[in-house]
Amino acid sequence: MSGSSLSLTSLALMLAMAPVAHAQKDRQVYDAAMARSAEACPDHSTERTRPGVTAVSAASLKALEERKFVLCPDRRLDTTTPVVWYGREGVFAWNPSVGGAAKLLAGKVTAQVRSGDFPSQTVVWKSNGKLAEGALVPAFRRK
């Protein structure tokens, strides 16, 4: 084998392995988000938490991790207002029993990460994605 063939083979091998390394890094981000949820969320279970966490992109989860924010399932949230940002606590919560809540959560997390706007007050969203002005939601309670 000539030197150029060997380098092309090495390059092809590195390129083939790049997605695997990237997937492992993403897996670590998702695992870390699950671990933070397990530590902080009273309603955490793998079955309830995983769908919400995996709905959020790894890049957004990484941004939340840098800010020490957490994703918490909370079955106390009702079906009309299934997603909440608890600003003072740095927690996004969603009702995992509400269809579409994980997707809504992912969209709201992504939007706030992109804008960099994480207000200190509580923000509540209706199931249609619109803000629920003046909605009453249970206070967040940490584990």
C-alpha positions, 0 to 999 in steps of 0.5 A: 500500500502506498503512503497516499492510500494509507492516508486516504484509508486513515482519513476515511476511518476517521470520518466514519468514526466522527458520528460515533464520537458525536453520538457519544457526546450527545449521549453524555449530555442526555445522561447528565440531564437525566441525572440532574432531574433525578437529583432535583425533581420530586416527580422524576422517574426514568419513564416520565423524565426521558421523553421530555429530556430526549425531546430537547436537542443536545445543544439546548440541554448543554446550554441549560447545563451551563446555567445549572437549569433542570428539566422536571416532569410535574404531573400536578400541572394541568392539561391546559397549562402543561409547560412552565418555566420557574425562573427563580428556581431555574426549572422547566417543568412539563406534565408528561401525561399531556400529549404534546407537552414534551414537544412544546417543552422542547420548543420553549427551551430552544426558543429561550436558549436562542434568545438567552432570555431566562426571566426570573419570574414564572412563565406558563404556556398553554397546550397550544404554545401561547403564553397563559397570562395570569395562570395559576400553577403549583409552586415548584418544589425541589426534591 
